[in-house]
Amino acid sequence: MALMATAAMIDTLVISRRLRDAGASEPVAEAVAKTFAESIGPAREELATKHDLETVTNAIRGDFPAAQASNKVEFADMRGAVELPRRDVRADIIASQNRILVAVGGMVAAGVGVLLAVFKAH
């Protein structure tokens, strides 16, 4: 008197015997066991079996290297996209440093010229 569910078998005979051993009458024990099996049956169709889990796990493991490779390519693209602005910024910094050096050099030369003019005047 076992009712078969999709994912696993529900042994209504064991349920019925346990209910009878606990003091339930045979018709009540069988009705409770059958009702339990019928009510759980539809829900069990939604449960994953060990095979289902293994299939999904293997699929994920199979997809993982491809996803890793894709991420490496995306990261490499991002590095390239970041590297170009960094080069531009470096070039701008070097150009600014050169302008500052020229300006400071001009100020030093002007200061030396003023000092020489002051010393000649005295």
MOPAC internal coordinates of N, CA, C and O (Angstrom, degrees):
PM7 1SCF
backbone

  N    0.0000 0     0.00 0     0.00 0    0    0    0
  C    1.4421 1     0.00 0     0.00 0    1    0    0
  C    1.5214 1   110.44 1     0.00 0    2    1    0
  O    1.2310 1   119.51 1  -143.84 1    3    2    1
  N    1.3176 1   118.53 1    36.16 1    3    2    1
  C    1.4571 1   122.46 1   179.75 1    5    3    2
  C    1.5227 1   109.39 1   -91.80 1    6    5    3
  O    1.2310 1   120.70 1   -45.45 1    7    6    5
  N    1.3379 1   116.26 1   134.55 1    7    6    5
  C    1.4543 1   122.37 1   178.79 1    9    7    6
  C    1.5192 1   107.85 1   -98.81 1   10    9    7
  O    1.2310 1   119.81 1   -53.23 1   11   10    9
  N    1.3153 1   117.97 1   126.77 1   11   10    9
  C    1.4568 1   122.52 1  -175.47 1   13   11   10
  C    1.5198 1   110.15 1   -87.17 1   14   13   11
  O    1.2310 1   120.53 1   -52.82 1   15   14   13
  N    1.3324 1   116.60 1   127.18 1   15   14   13
  C    1.4652 1   122.27 1   172.88 1   17   15   14
  C    1.5216 1   107.23 1  -100.33 1   18   17   15
  O    1.2310 1   120.78 1   -13.06 1   19   18   17
  N    1.3023 1   116.12 1   166.94 1   19   18   17
  C    1.4515 1   120.18 1  -176.71 1   21   19   18
  C    1.5151 1   112.51 1   -65.49 1   22   21   19
  O    1.2310 1   119.73 1   128.81 1   23   22   21
  N    1.3367 1   118.12 1   -51.19 1   23   22   21
  C    1.4566 1   121.11 1  -173.21 1   25   23   22
  C    1.5232 1   111.99 1   -81.35 1   26   25   23
  O    1.2310 1   119.39 1   146.02 1   27   26   25
  N    1.3016 1   118.77 1   -33.98 1   27   26   25
  C    1.4524 1   121.20 1  -178.19 1   29   27   26
  C    1.5245 1   108.65 1  -158.98 1   30   29   27
  O    1.2310 1   121.23 1   -15.72 1   31   30   29
  N    1.3177 1   115.25 1   164.28 1   31   30   29
  C    1.4595 1   119.62 1  -178.07 1   33   31   30
  C    1.5259 1   110.08 1   -89.74 1   34   33   31
  O    1.2310 1   120.61 1   -45.55 1   35   34   33
  N    1.3217 1   116.45 1   134.45 1   35   34   33
  C    1.4601 1   121.50 1   174.85 1   37   35   34
  C    1.5202 1   106.01 1  -100.07 1   38   37   35
  O    1.2310 1   120.80 1   -62.27 1   39   38   37
  N    1.3090 1   116.08 1   117.73 1   39   38   37
  C    1.4669 1   120.75 1  -176.32 1   41   39   38
  C    1.5218 1   109.63 1   -85.99 1   42   41   39
  O    1.2310 1   121.30 1   -87.12 1   43   42   41
  N    1.3203 1   115.12 1    92.88 1   43   42   41
  C    1.4676 1   120.02 1  -178.20 1   45   43   42
  C    1.5224 1   111.24 1   -68.95 1   46   45   43
  O    1.2310 1   120.35 1   155.16 1   47   46   45
  N    1.3327 1   116.94 1   -24.84 1   47   46   45
  C    1.4574 1   119.66 1   179.19 1   49   47   46
  C    1.5299 1   110.59 1   -65.76 1   50   49   47
  O    1.2310 1   120.23 1   137.51 1   51   50   49
  N    1.3236 1   117.17 1   -42.49 1   51   50   49
  C    1.4637 1   121.07 1   178.13 1   53   51   50
  C    1.5229 1   109.83 1   -64.42 1   54   53   51
  O    1.2310 1   120.36 1   137.18 1   55   54   53
  N    1.3275 1   116.92 1   -42.82 1   55   54   53
  C    1.4700 1   120.70 1   178.91 1   57   55   54
  C    1.5259 1   109.85 1   -61.26 1   58   57   55
  O    1.2310 1   120.90 1   133.55 1   59   58   57
  N    1.3190 1   115.88 1   -46.45 1   59   58   57
  C    1.4675 1   121.07 1  -178.65 1   61   59   58
  C    1.5330 1   110.67 1   -61.27 1   62   61   59
  O    1.2310 1   120.07 1   135.22 1   63   62   61
  N    1.3299 1   117.48 1   -44.78 1   63   62   61
  C    1.4724 1   121.01 1   179.54 1   65   63   62
  C    1.5287 1   111.17 1   -61.79 1   66   65   63
  O    1.2310 1   120.57 1   137.20 1   67   66   65
  N    1.3217 1   116.51 1   -42.80 1   67   66   65
  C    1.4712 1   119.59 1  -179.93 1   69   67   66
  C    1.5250 1   111.11 1   -63.38 1   70   69   67
  O    1.2310 1   120.64 1   140.29 1   71   70   69
  N    1.3357 1   116.38 1   -39.71 1   71   70   69
  C    1.4650 1   119.55 1   178.42 1   73   71   70
  C    1.5302 1   110.62 1   -66.22 1   74   73   71
  O    1.2310 1   120.23 1   139.92 1   75   74   73
  N    1.3298 1   117.17 1   -40.08 1   75   74   73
  C    1.4776 1   120.39 1   178.47 1   77   75   74
  C    1.5212 1   110.31 1   -66.21 1   78   77   75
  O    1.2310 1   120.89 1   139.90 1   79   78   77
  N    1.3609 1   115.91 1   -40.10 1   79   78   77
  C    1.4731 1   119.14 1   178.79 1   81   79   78
  C    1.5283 1   110.72 1   -64.60 1   82   81   79
  O    1.2310 1   120.37 1   153.01 1   83   82   81
  N    1.3273 1   116.90 1   -26.99 1   83   82   81
  C    1.4621 1   120.83 1   179.54 1   85   83   82
  C    1.5222 1   112.08 1   -85.29 1   86   85   83
  O    1.2310 1   120.63 1   178.37 1   87   86   85
  N    1.3534 1   116.40 1    -1.63 1   87   86   85
  C    1.4536 1   118.98 1   175.23 1   89   87   86
  C    1.5088 1   115.52 1   111.92 1   90   89   87
  O    1.2310 1   119.32 1   179.86 1   91   90   89
  N    1.3186 1   118.91 1    -0.14 1   91   90   89
  C    1.4711 1   120.21 1   178.58 1   93   91   90
  C    1.5203 1   109.37 1   -78.20 1   94   93   91
  O    1.2310 1   121.04 1   -30.15 1   95   94   93
  N    1.3268 1   115.61 1   149.85 1   95   94   93
  C    1.4687 1   118.87 1   177.06 1   97   95   94
  C    1.5264 1   108.73 1   -72.15 1   98   97   95
  O    1.2310 1   120.97 1   -20.74 1   99   98   97
  N    1.3470 1   115.76 1   159.26 1   99   98   97
  C    1.4655 1   119.51 1  -177.02 1  101   99   98
  C    1.5295 1   112.37 1   -59.14 1  102  101   99
  O    1.2310 1   118.57 1   133.93 1  103  102  101
  N    1.3537 1   120.33 1   -46.07 1  103  102  101
  C    1.4680 1   119.41 1   179.20 1  105  103  102
  C    1.5291 1   112.35 1   -61.98 1  106  105  103
  O    1.2310 1   120.11 1   141.35 1  107  106  105
  N    1.3220 1   117.39 1   -38.65 1  107  106  105
  C    1.4671 1   120.59 1   179.09 1  109  107  106
  C    1.5235 1   109.91 1   -67.91 1  110  109  107
  O    1.2310 1   120.32 1   135.25 1  111  110  109
  N    1.3329 1   116.99 1   -44.75 1  111  110  109
  C    1.4625 1   121.32 1  -179.01 1  113  111  110
  C    1.5298 1   110.68 1   -60.87 1  114  113  111
  O    1.2310 1   120.65 1   135.44 1  115  114  113
  N    1.3338 1   116.37 1   -44.56 1  115  114  113
  C    1.4630 1   120.07 1   179.86 1  117  115  114
  C    1.5328 1   111.03 1   -66.98 1  118  117  115
  O    1.2310 1   120.18 1   140.40 1  119  118  117
  N    1.3277 1   117.27 1   -39.60 1  119  118  117
  C    1.4688 1   120.63 1   179.73 1  121  119  118
  C    1.5246 1   110.52 1   -65.47 1  122  121  119
  O    1.2310 1   119.85 1   137.35 1  123  122  121
  N    1.3242 1   117.89 1   -42.65 1  123  122  121
  C    1.4693 1   121.20 1   179.13 1  125  123  122
  C    1.5299 1   109.91 1   -64.70 1  126  125  123
  O    1.2310 1   120.15 1   135.10 1  127  126  125
  N    1.3313 1   117.31 1   -44.90 1  127  126  125
  C    1.4609 1   121.13 1  -179.44 1  129  127  126
  C    1.5312 1   111.09 1   -62.37 1  130  129  127
  O    1.2310 1   120.85 1   135.77 1  131  130  129
  N    1.3362 1   115.97 1   -44.23 1  131  130  129
  C    1.4614 1   120.02 1  -179.63 1  133  131  130
  C    1.5295 1   110.63 1   -66.43 1  134  133  131
  O    1.2310 1   120.54 1   137.49 1  135  134  133
  N    1.3335 1   116.57 1   -42.51 1  135  134  133
  C    1.4763 1   120.78 1   178.79 1  137  135  134
  C    1.5253 1   110.62 1   -62.39 1  138  137  135
  O    1.2310 1   121.16 1   137.46 1  139  138  137
  N    1.3251 1   115.38 1   -42.54 1  139  138  137
  C    1.4646 1   119.85 1   178.09 1  141  139  138
  C    1.5327 1   110.43 1   -60.06 1  142  141  139
  O    1.2310 1   120.93 1   131.18 1  143  142  141
  N    1.3224 1   115.83 1   -48.82 1  143  142  141
  C    1.4675 1   119.80 1  -178.64 1  145  143  142
  C    1.5300 1   111.47 1   -62.30 1  146  145  143
  O    1.2310 1   120.54 1   138.80 1  147  146  145
  N    1.3270 1   116.57 1   -41.20 1  147  146  145
  C    1.4695 1   120.01 1  -179.66 1  149  147  146
  C    1.5272 1   111.88 1   -68.91 1  150  149  147
  O    1.2310 1   120.38 1   144.05 1  151  150  149
  N    1.3216 1   116.89 1   -35.95 1  151  150  149
  C    1.4689 1   119.02 1  -178.74 1  153  151  150
  C    1.5211 1   111.56 1   -75.12 1  154  153  151
  O    1.2310 1   120.08 1   146.97 1  155  154  153
  N    1.3142 1   117.46 1   -33.03 1  155  154  153
  C    1.4649 1   121.35 1   179.52 1  157  155  154
  C    1.5281 1   110.80 1   -79.93 1  158  157  155
  O    1.2310 1   120.01 1   150.94 1  159  158  157
  N    1.2880 1   117.58 1   -29.06 1  159  158  157
  C    1.4704 1   122.50 1  -175.64 1  161  159  158
  C    1.5181 1   114.67 1   -49.43 1  162  161  159
  O    1.2310 1   119.10 1   125.38 1  163  162  161
  N    1.3489 1   119.31 1   -54.62 1  163  162  161
  C    1.4663 1   119.35 1  -179.34 1  165  163  162
  C    1.5314 1   112.82 1   -61.94 1  166  165  163
  O    1.2310 1   120.52 1   143.78 1  167  166  165
  N    1.3176 1   116.61 1   -36.22 1  167  166  165
  C    1.4649 1   119.40 1   179.99 1  169  167  166
  C    1.5221 1   110.52 1   -68.51 1  170  169  167
  O    1.2310 1   120.26 1   145.71 1  171  170  169
  N    1.3205 1   117.11 1   -34.29 1  171  170  169
  C    1.4576 1   120.73 1  -178.52 1  173  171  170
  C    1.5230 1   111.51 1   -67.05 1  174  173  171
  O    1.2310 1   120.47 1   155.13 1  175  174  173
  N    1.3267 1   116.71 1   -24.87 1  175  174  173
  C    1.4659 1   119.16 1   177.82 1  177  175  174
  C    1.5267 1   111.12 1   -64.32 1  178  177  175
  O    1.2310 1   120.42 1   154.88 1  179  178  177
  N    1.3224 1   116.80 1   -25.12 1  179  178  177
  C    1.4596 1   121.96 1  -179.52 1  181  179  178
  C    1.5217 1   112.82 1   -87.22 1  182  181  179
  O    1.2310 1   120.50 1   166.30 1  183  182  181
  N    1.3381 1   116.65 1   -13.70 1  183  182  181
  C    1.4552 1   120.10 1  -178.43 1  185  183  182
  C    1.5223 1   110.58 1   -78.00 1  186  185  183
  O    1.2310 1   121.05 1   -33.30 1  187  186  185
  N    1.3172 1   115.59 1   146.70 1  187  186  185
  C    1.4566 1   120.58 1   178.01 1  189  187  186
  C    1.5167 1   109.50 1   -83.75 1  190  189  187
  O    1.2310 1   121.43 1   -40.45 1  191  190  189
  N    1.3105 1   114.87 1   139.55 1  191  190  189
  C    1.4547 1   119.65 1   174.46 1  193  191  190
  C    1.5196 1   108.90 1   -88.40 1  194  193  191
  O    1.2310 1   120.66 1    -9.68 1  195  194  193
  N    1.3156 1   116.34 1   170.32 1  195  194  193
  C    1.4680 1   120.99 1   176.73 1  197  195  194
  C    1.5255 1   109.26 1   -58.88 1  198  197  195
  O    1.2310 1   120.71 1   140.16 1  199  198  197
  N    1.3226 1   116.25 1   -39.84 1  199  198  197
  C    1.4684 1   120.78 1   178.44 1  201  199  198
  C    1.5389 1   111.10 1   -62.54 1  202  201  199
  O    1.2310 1   120.74 1   138.14 1  203  202  201
  N    1.3373 1   116.19 1   -41.86 1  203  202  201
  C    1.4715 1   120.04 1   177.76 1  205  203  202
  C    1.5274 1   110.66 1   -59.42 1  206  205  203
  O    1.2310 1   120.94 1   134.92 1  207  206  205
  N    1.3316 1   115.81 1   -45.08 1  207  206  205
  C    1.4673 1   120.29 1  -179.22 1  209  207  206
  C    1.5220 1   111.27 1   -65.09 1  210  209  207
  O    1.2310 1   120.50 1   139.35 1  211  210  209
  N    1.3218 1   116.65 1   -40.65 1  211  210  209
  C    1.4686 1   120.14 1   178.24 1  213  211  210
  C    1.5259 1   110.81 1   -64.31 1  214  213  211
  O    1.2310 1   120.43 1   140.08 1  215  214  213
  N    1.3279 1   116.79 1   -39.92 1  215  214  213
  C    1.4627 1   120.87 1   179.57 1  217  215  214
  C    1.5279 1   110.98 1   -62.86 1  218  217  215
  O    1.2310 1   120.86 1   133.55 1  219  218  217
  N    1.3175 1   115.96 1   -46.45 1  219  218  217
  C    1.4671 1   120.47 1   179.96 1  221  219  218
  C    1.5235 1   110.49 1   -65.98 1  222  221  219
  O    1.2310 1   120.50 1   137.82 1  223  222  221
  N    1.3278 1   116.66 1   -42.18 1  223  222  221
  C    1.4639 1   120.67 1   179.40 1  225  223  222
  C    1.5176 1   110.78 1   -60.83 1  226  225  223
  O    1.2310 1   120.44 1   135.64 1  227  226  225
  N    1.3228 1   116.77 1   -44.36 1  227  226  225
  C    1.4645 1   120.38 1   178.92 1  229  227  226
  C    1.5196 1   111.49 1   -65.11 1  230  229  227
  O    1.2310 1   120.47 1   142.60 1  231  230  229
  N    1.3241 1   116.71 1   -37.40 1  231  230  229
  C    1.4630 1   120.14 1   178.23 1  233  231  230
  C    1.5208 1   110.63 1   -64.93 1  234  233  231
  O    1.2310 1   120.70 1   138.17 1  235  234  233
  N    1.3237 1   116.26 1   -41.83 1  235  234  233
  C    1.4680 1   120.21 1   179.40 1  237  235  234
  C    1.5211 1   109.96 1   -65.88 1  238  237  235
  O    1.2310 1   121.04 1   136.02 1  239  238  237
  N    1.3285 1   115.62 1   -43.98 1  239  238  237
  C    1.4706 1   118.83 1   178.76 1  241  239  238
  C    1.5176 1   110.75 1   -61.91 1  242  241  239
  O    1.2310 1   120.54 1   143.58 1  243  242  241
  N    1.3177 1   116.57 1   -36.42 1  243  242  241
  C    1.4625 1   120.13 1   178.92 1  245  243  242
  C    1.5145 1   112.01 1   -68.98 1  246  245  243
  O    1.2310 1   119.95 1   145.04 1  247  246  245
  N    1.3302 1   117.70 1   -34.96 1  247  246  245
  C    1.4608 1   121.99 1  -178.77 1  249  247  246
  C    1.5215 1   112.38 1   -80.61 1  250  249  247
  O    1.2310 1   119.98 1   159.22 1  251  250  249
  N    1.3238 1   117.64 1   -20.78 1  251  250  249
  C    1.4634 1   121.11 1  -173.59 1  253  251  250
  C    1.5289 1   113.13 1   -60.30 1  254  253  251
  O    1.2310 1   118.99 1   132.36 1  255  254  253
  N    1.3320 1   119.53 1   -47.64 1  255  254  253
  C    1.4765 1   118.28 1   179.09 1  257  255  254
  C    1.5236 1   112.84 1   -61.08 1  258  257  255
  O    1.2310 1   120.32 1   142.93 1  259  258  257
  N    1.3219 1   116.98 1   -37.07 1  259  258  257
  C    1.4697 1   119.70 1   178.61 1  261  259  258
  C    1.5216 1   110.64 1   -66.34 1  262  261  259
  O    1.2310 1   120.59 1   139.73 1  263  262  261
  N    1.3300 1   116.48 1   -40.27 1  263  262  261
  C    1.4692 1   119.97 1   178.10 1  265  263  262
  C    1.5184 1   110.54 1   -66.01 1  266  265  263
  O    1.2310 1   120.38 1   140.55 1  267  266  265
  N    1.3262 1   116.89 1   -39.45 1  267  266  265
  C    1.4674 1   120.43 1   178.16 1  269  267  266
  C    1.5253 1   110.18 1   -62.22 1  270  269  267
  O    1.2310 1   120.50 1   134.81 1  271  270  269
  N    1.3171 1   116.66 1   -45.19 1  271  270  269
  C    1.4603 1   120.44 1  -179.64 1  273  271  270
  C    1.5248 1   110.52 1   -62.78 1  274  273  271
  O    1.2310 1   120.76 1   138.89 1  275  274  273
  N    1.3195 1   116.14 1   -41.11 1  275  274  273
  C    1.4619 1   120.32 1   178.45 1  277  275  274
  C    1.5215 1   110.63 1   -62.36 1  278  277  275
  O    1.2310 1   120.50 1   137.29 1  279  278  277
  N    1.3337 1   116.65 1   -42.71 1  279  278  277
  C    1.4631 1   120.42 1   179.16 1  281  279  278
  C    1.5211 1   111.16 1   -64.05 1  282  281  279
  O    1.2310 1   120.12 1   141.56 1  283  282  281
  N    1.3304 1   117.37 1   -38.44 1  283  282  281
  C    1.4629 1   120.56 1   178.83 1  285  283  282
  C    1.5286 1   110.29 1   -62.49 1  286  285  283
  O    1.2310 1   120.60 1   138.66 1  287  286  285
  N    1.3229 1   116.45 1   -41.34 1  287  286  285
  C    1.4672 1   120.40 1   178.79 1  289  287  286
  C    1.5240 1   109.76 1   -65.17 1  290  289  287
  O    1.2310 1   120.37 1   136.41 1  291  290  289
  N    1.3456 1   116.89 1   -43.59 1  291  290  289
  C    1.4618 1   120.10 1   179.64 1  293  291  290
  C    1.5219 1   111.16 1   -63.37 1  294  293  291
  O    1.2310 1   120.12 1   138.28 1  295  294  293
  N    1.3333 1   117.38 1   -41.72 1  295  294  293
  C    1.4618 1   120.56 1   178.56 1  297  295  294
  C    1.5247 1   110.68 1   -65.04 1  298  297  295
  O    1.2310 1   120.54 1   141.41 1  299  298  297
  N    1.3321 1   116.58 1   -38.59 1  299  298  297
  C    1.4614 1   119.76 1   178.03 1  301  299  298
  C    1.5269 1   110.18 1   -63.98 1  302  301  299
  O    1.2310 1   120.55 1   139.69 1  303  302  301
  N    1.3305 1   116.55 1   -40.31 1  303  302  301
  C    1.4622 1   120.23 1   177.08 1  305  303  302
  C    1.5247 1   110.88 1   -63.15 1  306  305  303
  O    1.2310 1   120.78 1   139.64 1  307  306  305
  N    1.3359 1   116.11 1   -40.36 1  307  306  305
  C    1.4696 1   119.93 1   179.09 1  309  307  306
  C    1.5223 1   110.62 1   -65.65 1  310  309  307
  O    1.2310 1   120.87 1   138.68 1  311  310  309
  N    1.3347 1   115.94 1   -41.32 1  311  310  309
  C    1.4631 1   118.60 1   178.69 1  313  311  310
  C    1.5224 1   110.39 1   -59.94 1  314  313  311
  O    1.2310 1   120.97 1   137.84 1  315  314  313
  N    1.3355 1   115.74 1   -42.16 1  315  314  313
  C    1.4603 1   119.70 1   178.12 1  317  315  314
  C    1.5174 1   111.75 1   -63.57 1  318  317  315
  O    1.2310 1   120.72 1   139.76 1  319  318  317
  N    1.3130 1   116.23 1   -40.24 1  319  318  317
  C    1.4628 1   120.28 1   179.97 1  321  319  318
  C    1.5195 1   111.09 1   -67.44 1  322  321  319
  O    1.2310 1   120.12 1   147.46 1  323  322  321
  N    1.3150 1   117.38 1   -32.54 1  323  322  321
  C    1.4631 1   121.03 1   179.39 1  325  323  322
  C    1.5263 1   110.22 1   -80.00 1  326  325  323
  O    1.2310 1   120.44 1   146.25 1  327  326  325
  N    1.3114 1   116.76 1   -33.75 1  327  326  325
  C    1.4645 1   120.83 1  -176.25 1  329  327  326
  C    1.5328 1   111.90 1   -64.96 1  330  329  327
  O    1.2310 1   119.70 1   142.26 1  331  330  329
  N    1.3185 1   118.17 1   -37.74 1  331  330  329
  C    1.4697 1   120.39 1  -179.88 1  333  331  330
  C    1.5273 1   112.20 1   -61.46 1  334  333  331
  O    1.2310 1   118.98 1   129.36 1  335  334  333
  N    1.3361 1   119.54 1   -50.64 1  335  334  333
  C    1.4690 1   118.38 1   176.82 1  337  335  334
  C    1.5338 1   112.36 1   -61.92 1  338  337  335
  O    1.2310 1   120.13 1   145.80 1  339  338  337
  N    1.3348 1   117.35 1   -34.20 1  339  338  337
  C    1.4618 1   119.71 1   178.05 1  341  339  338
  C    1.5234 1   110.37 1   -62.07 1  342  341  339
  O    1.2310 1   120.47 1   139.43 1  343  342  341
  N    1.3220 1   116.71 1   -40.57 1  343  342  341
  C    1.4785 1   119.64 1   178.21 1  345  343  342
  C    1.5208 1   110.40 1   -63.28 1  346  345  343
  O    1.2310 1   120.90 1   137.71 1  347  346  345
  N    1.3334 1   115.88 1   -42.29 1  347  346  345
  C    1.4594 1   120.04 1   178.84 1  349  347  346
  C    1.5272 1   110.89 1   -62.68 1  350  349  347
  O    1.2310 1   120.67 1   137.86 1  351  350  349
  N    1.3208 1   116.32 1   -42.14 1  351  350  349
  C    1.4699 1   120.10 1   179.98 1  353  351  350
  C    1.5188 1   109.83 1   -65.14 1  354  353  351
  O    1.2310 1   120.48 1   137.53 1  355  354  353
  N    1.3204 1   116.69 1   -42.47 1  355  354  353
  C    1.4636 1   119.47 1   178.17 1  357  355  354
  C    1.5222 1   111.15 1   -60.48 1  358  357  355
  O    1.2310 1   120.54 1   136.59 1  359  358  357
  N    1.3183 1   116.57 1   -43.41 1  359  358  357
  C    1.4628 1   120.46 1   179.16 1  361  359  358
  C    1.5303 1   110.46 1   -62.75 1  362  361  359
  O    1.2310 1   120.58 1   139.79 1  363  362  361
  N    1.3411 1   116.49 1   -40.21 1  363  362  361
  C    1.4659 1   120.10 1   177.97 1  365  363  362
  C    1.5267 1   111.19 1   -64.75 1  366  365  363
  O    1.2310 1   120.26 1   139.74 1  367  366  365
  N    1.3200 1   117.11 1   -40.26 1  367  366  365
  C    1.4688 1   120.60 1   179.29 1  369  367  366
  C    1.5266 1   110.14 1   -64.40 1  370  369  367
  O    1.2310 1   120.16 1   135.83 1  371  370  369
  N    1.3111 1   117.30 1   -44.17 1  371  370  369
  C    1.4667 1   120.73 1   179.77 1  373  371  370
  C    1.5277 1   110.26 1   -63.13 1  374  373  371
  O    1.2310 1   120.37 1   138.01 1  375  374  373
  N    1.3248 1   116.89 1   -41.99 1  375  374  373
  C    1.4722 1   120.16 1   178.64 1  377  375  374
  C    1.5266 1   110.42 1   -63.87 1  378  377  375
  O    1.2310 1   120.49 1   139.54 1  379  378  377
  N    1.3465 1   116.66 1   -40.46 1  379  378  377
  C    1.4650 1   119.70 1   177.95 1  381  379  378
  C    1.5192 1   111.19 1   -65.38 1  382  381  379
  O    1.2310 1   120.31 1   139.34 1  383  382  381
  N    1.3074 1   117.02 1   -40.66 1  383  382  381
  C    1.4677 1   120.44 1   177.63 1  385  383  382
  C    1.5303 1   110.30 1   -60.50 1  386  385  383
  O    1.2310 1   120.88 1   137.36 1  387  386  385
  N    1.3086 1   115.92 1   -42.64 1  387  386  385
  C    1.4689 1   119.63 1   179.96 1  389  387  386
  C    1.5326 1   111.00 1   -63.73 1  390  389  387
  O    1.2310 1   120.57 1   138.15 1  391  390  389
  N    1.3359 1   116.52 1   -41.85 1  391  390  389
  C    1.4730 1   119.27 1   178.63 1  393  391  390
  C    1.5249 1   110.94 1   -64.44 1  394  393  391
  O    1.2310 1   120.74 1   139.95 1  395  394  393
  N    1.3425 1   116.18 1   -40.05 1  395  394  393
  C    1.4704 1   119.89 1   178.68 1  397  395  394
  C    1.5268 1   109.98 1   -63.92 1  398  397  395
  O    1.2310 1   120.20 1   136.37 1  399  398  397
  N    1.3245 1   117.22 1   -43.63 1  399  398  397
  C    1.4682 1   120.42 1   179.42 1  401  399  398
  C    1.5328 1   111.14 1   -60.89 1  402  401  399
  O    1.2310 1   121.03 1   138.06 1  403  402  401
  N    1.3111 1   115.64 1   -41.94 1  403  402  401
  C    1.4708 1   118.95 1   178.63 1  405  403  402
  C    1.5239 1   110.26 1   -64.58 1  406  405  403
  O    1.2310 1   120.51 1   137.15 1  407  406  405
  N    1.3449 1   116.63 1   -42.85 1  407  406  405
  C    1.4631 1   120.09 1  -179.79 1  409  407  406
  C    1.5257 1   110.86 1   -65.00 1  410  409  407
  O    1.2310 1   120.04 1   134.38 1  411  410  409
  N    1.3255 1   117.52 1   -45.62 1  411  410  409
  C    1.4689 1   120.73 1   179.32 1  413  411  410
  C    1.5247 1   109.64 1   -64.20 1  414  413  411
  O    1.2310 1   120.85 1   136.98 1  415  414  413
  N    1.3084 1   115.98 1   -43.02 1  415  414  413
  C    1.4704 1   119.38 1   177.97 1  417  415  414
  C    1.5257 1   111.28 1   -59.13 1  418  417  415
  O    1.2310 1   120.64 1   138.64 1  419  418  417
  N    1.3277 1   116.39 1   -41.36 1  419  418  417
  C    1.4686 1   120.36 1   177.93 1  421  419  418
  C    1.5173 1   111.31 1   -64.64 1  422  421  419
  O    1.2310 1   120.20 1   140.37 1  423  422  421
  N    1.3430 1   117.22 1   -39.63 1  423  422  421
  C    1.4702 1   120.61 1   178.74 1  425  423  422
  C    1.5296 1   110.75 1   -66.64 1  426  425  423
  O    1.2310 1   120.28 1   140.04 1  427  426  425
  N    1.3165 1   117.08 1   -39.96 1  427  426  425
  C    1.4729 1   120.58 1   178.49 1  429  427  426
  C    1.5295 1   109.33 1   -64.09 1  430  429  427
  O    1.2310 1   121.04 1   136.01 1  431  430  429
  N    1.3256 1   115.62 1   -43.99 1  431  430  429
  C    1.4669 1   118.91 1   179.57 1  433  431  430
  C    1.5224 1   110.36 1   -63.41 1  434  433  431
  O    1.2310 1   120.24 1   137.87 1  435  434  433
  N    1.3211 1   117.14 1   -42.13 1  435  434  433
  C    1.4687 1   120.19 1   178.87 1  437  435  434
  C    1.5171 1   110.39 1   -65.03 1  438  437  435
  O    1.2310 1   120.05 1   139.24 1  439  438  437
  N    1.3425 1   117.51 1   -40.76 1  439  438  437
  C    1.4657 1   121.02 1   178.43 1  441  439  438
  C    1.5158 1   111.28 1   -63.49 1  442  441  439
  O    1.2310 1   120.18 1   138.32 1  443  442  441
  N    1.3183 1   117.25 1   -41.68 1  443  442  441
  C    1.4711 1   120.96 1   177.80 1  445  443  442
  C    1.5263 1   109.12 1   -63.61 1  446  445  443
  O    1.2310 1   120.78 1   138.65 1  447  446  445
  N    1.3285 1   116.11 1   -41.35 1  447  446  445
  C    1.4824 1   119.74 1   179.02 1  449  447  446
  C    1.5173 1   111.04 1   -62.68 1  450  449  447
  O    1.2310 1   119.64 1   137.88 1  451  450  449
  N    1.3258 1   118.30 1   -42.12 1  451  450  449
  C    1.4635 1   121.93 1   179.08 1  453  451  450
  C    1.5269 1   109.53 1   -64.23 1  454  453  451
  O    1.2310 1   120.53 1   135.24 1  455  454  453
  N    1.3202 1   116.60 1   -44.76 1  455  454  453
  C    1.4727 1   120.37 1   179.33 1  457  455  454
  C    1.5440 1   110.91 1   -61.03 1  458  457  455
  O    1.2310 1   120.51 1   136.93 1  459  458  457
  N    1.3071 1   116.63 1   -43.07 1  459  458  457
  C    1.4672 1   119.91 1   179.17 1  461  459  458
  C    1.5324 1   110.32 1   -63.98 1  462  461  459
  O    1.2310 1   121.05 1   140.50 1  463  462  461
  N    1.3284 1   115.60 1   -39.50 1  463  462  461
  C    1.4738 1   118.40 1   179.24 1  465  463  462
  C    1.5207 1   110.63 1   -65.67 1  466  465  463
  O    1.2310 1   120.24 1   140.61 1  467  466  465
  N    1.3329 1   117.15 1   -39.39 1  467  466  465
  C    1.4532 1   121.15 1   179.40 1  469  467  466
  C    1.5216 1   110.34 1   -65.88 1  470  469  467
  O    1.2310 1   119.48 1   136.88 1  471  470  469
  N    1.3422 1   118.60 1   -43.12 1  471  470  469
  C    1.4598 1   121.39 1  -179.88 1  473  471  470
  C    1.5198 1   111.79 1   -67.17 1  474  473  471
  O    1.2310 1   119.64 1   146.59 1  475  474  473
  N    1.3381 1   118.30 1   -33.41 1  475  474  473
  C    1.4687 1   120.81 1   179.01 1  477  475  474
  C    1.5052 1   110.35 1   -71.73 1  478  477  475
  O    1.2310 1   121.27 1   146.32 1  479  478  477
  N    1.3289 1   115.17 1   -33.68 1  479  478  477
  C    1.4658 1   118.69 1  -178.63 1  481  479  478
  C    1.5188 1   110.75 1   -69.56 1  482  481  479
  O    1.2310 1   118.53 1   154.97 1  483  482  481
  N    1.2341 1   120.41 1   -25.03 1  483  482  481
  C    1.4626 1   121.89 1  -179.27 1  485  483  482
  C    1.4450 1   109.84 1   -92.10 1  486  485  483
  O    1.2310 1   120.10 1   180.00 1  487  486  485

